[in-house]
Amino acid sequence: MYANVTVEEAFLPEELDAAYVVKSQTFNIAYIENLGSGKLIVRELPVEAKLAPIHTIQVMDIDAVGNLDVLIAGNDYIWDTSVGNHDAAIGLSLMGNGNGAFIPLMGNITGFFVDGDARGIGIIKGTLGQPIILVNSNSGVLKAFVMEN
């Protein structure tokens, strides 16, 4: 029924006049880098970061080379059952090159394998001072990852 109705037919003219219109300039997934002195730059992330909804990010120097890297987890299991889960992500490590770009490494390569409905990443220190990465998921187990040198 509504499939053949135009916007103008679905709403009154005064509703359209009062409507708040939002326009997207890009559908890229990106981050904003602060260059200092009030200057910002938008940098696109690799396409692998678009596979599923992102719900949690942790920035750290994963490989200890002095560049900031990013751990990403997500998915979404709360969608309408007629659509299905948005669950293509398995954990993603974005390795920083020091110039604002990232090399993507999937969870099945790095061991940061998070295939559930992830909602948060945190870091604690182990008894030997090593970082332990914790990832929680809706209706799932808490996952712990110990970084190896």
N, C-alpha and C positions, 0 to 999 in steps of 0.2 A: 504494500500500500504506500509506504513512505518512499520506496525506491524510485518512484517516478515523480516525486514532488520536488520542485525547485525550492531554494532557500526563500525566495520572495513569496512563494505560496505557503510555506510552513510558518512564517512569522508575520506579524502585523508590521506596517511601515514604521510605527513609532518604536517598536521593539528593535528593528534593524537600525534606526537612527541612534538608539541608545546603546547599541552593541559595542563591546570592547573588542577591537580587532587586533589580533596578534599575528605577526608575520615572522617566519623563520628565514634567516639569511644563509643558514647552512644546516646540513644534517650530519656533519662530521662530528665525531667525538673528539674532544680537545681538552686541553688545559690552558690556563692563563699563567704565563710566566711574568713575574715582577722583575723588571730590569733595573729598578731603582729610579730615583728622581721623577716619580710619577709616570713612568713609562711602563706599559704592559704590552705583551705580545701574545696572540693566540696561536698555539701550536697544535697541529693535528696529531692524534695518537694513531698507532697502527690499526689496520682493519681488524685484527684479531681481538681488539678491545670492544668491537661492536657485536660479537657473537651472541650475547645475551645481556640482560640488564645487569648493571654493576651496582652492587649495594655496599661494598666496602673496599677501601684502598688503604694501603700502608706504604709510606715512602721511607726508604732506608737504603743504605749502601750494602746490597746483598753480597756482592762479590769482592768487597773490600778493596776496590781500585780507586776510590775517591770520588766516584760519580753517584748521584742519587739514582736509585732504581725504584720501581713501583711493583708492589704485589696487588693483584686485583682478584676479587672473587664476587660471585653474584648468583644469578639465576633467579627465577621467580616461579613459585609453585602456587600462587594464590589467584591465578587467572580463572576465568569461567571455564568449566569443564568442556564446553563446546570448542574452545580455542586450544586448550592443552597447556602444558607447562612451557615456560620459556627457559630451557635448561641445556643450552648448547655449550655453556662455559664449563671448563674443568680446572680452573685456576690458571692465572696468567702472570708471568714475570716479565716486566718491561725493563730491560737492561739499558741504563742511560749511557750515552756516548760522550757526555760532557759538553755537548753543543746543543742540548735541548731536544734531541731526537732519541728514540728508543728502539731497541731490537727486541721483538717479542719472542718469548720462549714459553711454550705451552706446558701445562702441569704434568703431562705424561713424560716430558723430557727432563724437567727440573726436579720432580718429586713433590712440588707444591701442587698436589692433586686435590682439588676441592670441587666435587661434583654434585654437592647438595644445594640446598636453598640458603646459601651463605648470607650472613647479615653483619658480621663484625670480625675484624682482625685486631689482635692486640699482641704486644710483645712483653714477655717477662724474662728475667734472667734466671738461668739454671744455677745449680750449686757451684759450678765451675766458672760462672760468669758469662756463659755462652747465651746468646739470644734464643729464646724459644718462642716461636710464632704460634699463636692460638687463633683458631677460626671457629666461630659458632655458626650454627645453622638452625633454621626453624625445624622443629620436630626431628632433629638429627643429633648426632654425637658431637662433642667438642673435639676438634682435631688439633693435634700438636705437632709442630715441625721443628726439629732441631737443625740448625745450620751447621753444615760441615765445611771444613776448609779445603 
